Amino acid sequence: MNNFVFYNPTKLVFGKNTVEKIGEYLKKDKIKKVLFLAGGGSIKKNGVYEKVARALFESSIEKVEVWGVRPNPVLSKVKEALEVARREKVDAILAVGGGSVIDSAKAVAAGVNYDGDVWDFYSGKTRVKEAIPLYTILTLSATGTEMNGNSVVTNEETLEKFSFSSIHVYPKVSIVDPEVQYTLPPNQTVNGAVDAISHVMEYYFDGTKNTQLIDRVDEGIIKTLVETTEILLENPKDYEARANFALSTTLALNGISGMGHSGGDWSSHAIEHALSALNPEVAHGAGLAVVFPAWLTYVKDLISDKLVRFGMEIFGREDGISALKGWYKKIGAPTTLRELGFEREDIDKLVDIASKMTPMGRLKKLVKEDVRKILEIAF
């Protein structure tokens, strides 16, 4: 186990009837005006928008709304929201939605007082040095962004899907009410499960030795996601399953699952980003369901014992890769690039996009030809 420092400044407000509490938290922090950032409008159908609007009104908090953040969020929408936030001189950002909305909100929070191009944070030109406060109401459990400082955005012009991480953009308060996720379509629950499991596996398989305690924590998170996903596909309104699912996705990437590790591998995520950069219709979780087992296959000789343990602990089978792919198929997740609509001739484009991040990975440093071989396995 490696030395580590764990610090997470986000206050997690979790459970039934918690959405209405946003007003009191903002008022307590003396917030007067927020940029209300949202996606395509589902929060108006499930009642979340009405609850939030009422809570803000009753706490005398003004809101300026920006809608239209899409899955696989794009830089142009971030810049649009950033322009509104600056013009309206908001005190804070309130993100109401899933990971795409919150990731975009982090960029806006960091960019309000930055004189340069917000893409500088993603390209590595500079680091975030400050941000205005960010508050979130999560409506789709998947990415864990509600309790970390990570943000992923796609630059549509360059087909670059990059990320940044900063302590300055951890949400001050994140509200997670599992009941508002009852109406999610099954594929979003499936994609959320795969995304969260992949976050845990990035640490679990990064090659760090002697992490027995966190291995058990990570296995517990994954097992809970496996169990609750199956329940929710049968009964999406099972509160206890929904609550355990939601909490698992948060814990998968709030720092706990990587304690004592070497920082995680993250090459599977980097390769997947090429998929959804080339085709924005590819959900991040769906892409990871294809890429991660292919990566595991490519590096299996380096983690053979850990793969056996993973297979036995999670699925009761020694072949962890086969068991994982079998479960993905069972819940309706794709396991090949073909299922995502890619043709073999797309591999060259995917390799070129993904290779902008090479060398990548911690368990095994991947270069361009490694990426190609992994994508060939995934096809």
C-alpha positions in Angstrom: 0.0 0.0 0.0 1.3 3.5 -0.9 1.2 6.6 1.2 -1.9 8.8 0.6 -3.7 11.9 1.6 -7.5 11.7 1.6 -9.5 14.9 1.6 -13.0 15.4 0.2 -14.7 18.7 0.9 -18.1 17.9 -0.6 -21.1 17.7 1.8 -23.2 14.8 0.5 -26.9 15.2 1.3 -28.4 11.8 0.6 -31.9 10.3 0.7 -35.7 10.9 0.2 -37.1 14.4 0.0 -33.6 16.1 -0.1 -34.0 18.1 -3.3 -36.1 20.7 -1.5 -33.2 21.4 0.8 -31.1 23.1 -1.8 -32.5 26.5 -0.9 -31.5 26.4 2.7 -27.9 25.3 1.8 -27.5 28.2 -0.7 -29.1 30.7 1.8 -26.8 29.5 4.5 -23.8 30.2 2.3 -25.2 33.7 1.5 -25.7 32.9 -2.2 -28.0 35.4 -3.9 -27.9 34.5 -7.6 -27.1 31.2 -9.3 -26.6 30.0 -12.8 -29.0 27.1 -13.1 -27.5 24.6 -15.6 -29.5 21.6 -16.9 -29.8 19.1 -19.7 -32.6 18.4 -22.1 -35.6 18.9 -19.9 -36.2 15.6 -18.2 -36.2 17.4 -14.8 -39.4 19.1 -15.8 -41.0 15.7 -16.3 -40.0 14.1 -13.1 -40.8 17.1 -10.9 -37.3 18.0 -9.9 -37.3 21.4 -11.7 -40.5 22.5 -9.9 -39.1 21.5 -6.5 -35.8 23.3 -7.1 -37.5 26.4 -8.4 -39.8 26.6 -5.4 -36.9 26.1 -3.0 -35.0 28.9 -4.6 -38.0 31.2 -4.6 -38.7 30.6 -0.9 -35.1 31.3 -0.1 -35.1 34.5 -2.2 -32.4 33.2 -4.5 -32.4 34.4 -8.1 -31.7 32.0 -10.9 -30.5 32.4 -14.5 -31.2 29.3 -16.6 -29.1 27.6 -19.3 -30.4 24.4 -20.8 -29.2 21.9 -23.4 -26.2 20.2 -21.9 -26.1 16.9 -23.7 -24.6 13.5 -22.9 -20.9 13.6 -23.7 -20.9 17.4 -23.0 -19.3 19.8 -25.4 -17.1 22.8 -25.2 -19.4 25.1 -27.1 -22.2 24.7 -24.4 -19.7 25.3 -21.7 -18.7 28.5 -23.3 -22.3 29.6 -23.8 -23.0 29.0 -20.1 -19.8 30.7 -19.1 -20.8 33.8 -21.1 -24.1 33.9 -19.3 -22.5 33.4 -15.9 -20.1 36.3 -16.4 -22.8 38.6 -17.9 -25.2 37.9 -15.1 -22.6 38.1 -12.4 -23.8 35.0 -10.6 -22.5 34.0 -7.1 -22.5 30.3 -7.8 -23.4 27.5 -10.2 -26.3 25.1 -9.5 -26.0 22.0 -11.7 -29.2 19.9 -11.8 -28.8 16.7 -13.8 -26.4 13.9 -14.5 -22.6 13.8 -14.9 -22.6 15.8 -18.1 -24.3 18.7 -16.5 -22.1 18.6 -13.5 -18.9 18.3 -15.5 -19.9 21.3 -17.6 -20.8 23.2 -14.5 -17.3 22.6 -13.1 -15.8 24.1 -16.2 -18.0 27.2 -15.8 -17.2 27.5 -12.1 -13.5 27.4 -12.9 -13.7 29.7 -16.0 -15.7 32.6 -14.6 -12.7 34.4 -13.2 -10.2 33.1 -15.8 -9.0 35.4 -18.5 -8.0 32.7 -21.0 -9.8 30.0 -22.9 -11.5 27.5 -20.6 -10.2 24.7 -22.8 -6.7 25.6 -21.3 -7.7 23.6 -18.3 -8.4 20.5 -20.4 -5.4 20.8 -22.7 -3.0 21.1 -19.8 -2.0 24.7 -20.7 -2.8 25.8 -17.2 -4.3 24.5 -13.9 -7.4 25.7 -12.2 -6.4 28.1 -9.5 -9.9 29.2 -8.3 -13.6 28.7 -8.9 -16.9 30.1 -7.8 -19.0 27.8 -5.6 -20.7 24.8 -7.2 -23.8 23.0 -5.9 -25.3 19.9 -7.5 -28.5 18.0 -7.5 -27.9 14.6 -9.1 -30.6 13.0 -11.3 -28.5 10.2 -12.8 -26.0 8.1 -10.8 -23.1 7.0 -12.8 -19.9 9.1 -13.0 -19.4 10.0 -9.3 -18.7 13.6 -10.4 -21.1 14.8 -7.6 -18.3 14.2 -5.1 -15.0 14.7 -6.9 -13.1 17.4 -8.8 -13.0 15.8 -12.2 -14.5 17.2 -15.4 -14.6 15.7 -18.9 -15.6 17.7 -22.0 -15.4 17.2 -25.7 -13.9 19.9 -28.1 -16.1 19.3 -31.1 -13.7 21.1 -33.5 -10.7 19.0 -32.6 -12.5 15.7 -31.6 -10.5 15.8 -28.4 -12.3 14.5 -25.3 -10.1 15.6 -22.4 -10.4 16.0 -18.6 -9.1 18.1 -15.8 -9.1 17.6 -12.1 -9.0 20.2 -9.4 -9.8 20.5 -5.7 -11.3 23.9 -6.5 -14.3 22.4 -8.4 -15.4 19.9 -5.8 -19.1 20.7 -5.2 -19.8 22.4 -1.9 -23.0 20.5 -1.5 -24.3 17.6 -3.6 -27.9 16.4 -3.1 -28.7 12.8 -4.1 -32.3 11.7 -3.8 -32.6 8.2 -5.2 -36.4 8.6 -5.7 -35.9 11.1 -8.6 -34.2 8.3 -10.5 -37.2 6.0 -10.6 -38.1 7.1 -14.1 -34.7 6.5 -15.7 -34.8 4.2 -18.8 -33.1 0.9 -18.3 -30.2 1.6 -20.6 -29.2 4.6 -18.4 -29.1 2.4 -15.3 -27.0 -0.1 -17.2 -24.6 2.5 -18.4 -24.3 4.0 -15.0 -23.5 0.6 -13.5 -20.8 0.0 -16.1 -19.3 3.4 -15.6 -19.1 3.1 -11.9 -17.7 -0.5 -12.0 -15.1 0.8 -14.5 -14.0 3.5 -12.1 -13.4 1.0 -9.4 -11.6 -1.4 -11.7 -9.2 1.4 -12.8 -7.8 1.3 -9.3 -8.3 -2.4 -8.6 -6.2 -3.4 -11.6 -3.5 -0.7 -11.5 -0.9 -3.1 -10.2 -0.5 -1.7 -6.7 0.3 -4.5 -4.2 -0.9 -5.1 -0.6 -4.2 -3.2 -0.7 -6.2 -5.9 1.0 -8.6 -3.5 2.8 -9.4 -1.3 -0.2 -9.6 -4.4 -2.4 -12.5 -5.6 -0.2 -14.1 -2.2 -0.2 -13.8 -2.1 -4.0 -15.2 -5.6 -4.4 -18.1 -4.6 -2.1 -18.9 -1.6 -4.3 -18.8 -3.8 -7.5 -20.9 -6.6 -5.9 -23.5 -4.1 -4.8 -23.7 -2.6 -8.3 -24.1 -6.0 -9.8 -26.9 -7.0 -7.4 -28.8 -3.7 -7.5 -28.6 -3.3 -11.2 -30.3 -6.7 -11.7 -33.0 -5.7 -9.2 -33.6 -2.3 -10.8 -34.0 -3.8 -14.3 -36.9 -5.7 -12.8 -38.2 -3.0 -10.5 -36.9 0.5 -11.2 -38.8 1.8 -8.2 -37.2 -0.4 -5.6 -36.0 2.3 -3.2 -33.4 0.3 -1.3 -31.8 -1.0 -4.5 -31.9 2.5 -6.0 -30.3 4.0 -2.9 -27.6 1.4 -2.6 -26.9 1.7 -6.4 -26.6 5.5 -6.1 -24.3 5.5 -3.1 -22.1 2.9 -4.8 -21.6 5.1 -7.8 -20.7 8.0 -5.6 -18.2 5.9 -3.6 -16.7 4.5 -6.8 -15.0 7.8 -7.6 -14.9 10.0 -4.5 -11.4 8.9 -3.5 -12.2 6.0 -1.2 -11.9 3.3 -3.9 -8.3 4.4 -4.7 -6.9 4.8 -1.2 -3.3 3.5 -1.1 -3.3 2.8 -4.8 -0.9 4.3 -7.4 -3.5 6.6 -8.9 -5.4 4.1 -11.1 -4.6 3.1 -14.6 -7.2 5.1 -16.7 -6.1 3.9 -20.1 -9.5 2.3 -20.7 -11.1 5.6 -20.0 -8.7 7.4 -22.4 -9.4 4.9 -25.2 -13.2 5.1 -24.6 -13.0 8.9 -24.9 -11.9 8.4 -28.5 -15.1 6.4 -29.2 -17.5 9.0 -27.9 -15.5 11.8 -29.4 -15.8 10.3 -32.8 -19.4 9.3 -32.3 -21.1 11.4 -29.6 -24.1 9.0 -29.6 -21.9 6.4 -27.8 -22.7 6.6 -24.1 -19.6 6.6 -21.9 -20.7 3.5 -20.0 -21.5 1.6 -23.2 -18.1 2.4 -24.5 -16.4 1.3 -21.3 -18.3 -2.0 -21.5 -16.5 -2.6 -24.8 -13.1 -1.2 -24.0 -12.4 -2.3 -20.5 -12.7 -6.1 -21.0 -10.5 -5.7 -24.1 -7.9 -3.9 -22.1 -8.1 -6.6 -19.4 -7.5 -9.2 -22.1 -4.5 -7.4 -23.4 -2.8 -7.0 -20.0 -4.1 -10.2 -18.3 -0.6 -11.7 -17.9 0.3 -8.8 -15.6 -2.6 -9.2 -13.3 -3.5 -12.9 -13.6 -3.9 -13.5 -9.8 -6.0 -10.4 -9.4 -8.2 -11.4 -12.2 -8.9 -14.8 -10.6 -9.7 -13.1 -7.3 -12.0 -10.6 -9.1 -13.8 -13.4 -10.9 -14.3 -15.5 -7.7 -15.3 -12.6 -5.4 -17.7 -10.9 -7.8 -19.1 -13.8 -9.9 -17.9 -17.0 -8.3 -15.9 -17.9 -11.4 -12.1 -18.0 -12.0 -12.2 -16.4 -15.4 -12.9 -12.8 -14.4 -12.9 -11.4 -17.9 -15.3 -13.9 -19.3 -17.6 -13.5 -16.2 -17.6 -9.7 -16.6 -18.4 -9.8 -20.3 -21.1 -12.4 -19.6 -22.7 -10.2 -17.0 -22.5 -7.2 -19.3 -24.4 -9.2 -22.0 -26.9 -10.3 -19.4 -27.9 -6.7 -18.5 -27.9 -5.6 -22.1 -24.6 -3.7 -22.4 -22.6 -4.0 -25.6 -19.3 -5.9 -25.6 -17.9 -5.2 -29.1 -17.2 -2.1 -31.2 -19.6 -3.6 -33.9 -22.5 -3.3 -31.5 -21.7 0.4 -31.0 -22.0 0.9 -34.8 -18.3 1.1 -35.6 -16.8 -0.5 -38.7 -13.3 -2.0 -38.9 -12.1 1.0 -41.0 -13.0 3.2 -38.0 -10.2 1.7 -36.0 -7.5 3.9 -37.7 -9.5 7.0 -36.7 -10.0 5.8 -33.2 -6.3 5.0 -32.8 -5.3 8.4 -34.0 -7.7 10.2 -31.6 -6.8 8.0 -28.6 -3.1 8.2 -29.3 -3.1 12.0 -28.6 -3.0 10.8 -25.0 -0.2 8.3 -25.3 1.8 7.1 -23.5 -1.1 6.2 -21.2 -1.8 3.9 -18.4 0.0 2.9 -15.2 -0.1 -1.0 -15.1 1.4 -1.0 -18.6 2.4 2.1 -20.5 0.5 2.0 -23.8 1.7 3.5 -27.1 -0.1 3.8 -30.4 0.3 0.2 -31.4 -0.9 -1.0 -28.0 -4.1 1.0 -28.5 -4.6 -0.5 -31.9 -4.3 -4.0 -30.5 -6.8 -3.3 -27.8 -9.3 -1.9 -30.3 -8.8 -5.0 -32.5 -9.6 -7.2 -29.5 -12.7 -5.0 -28.9 -13.9 -5.3 -32.4 
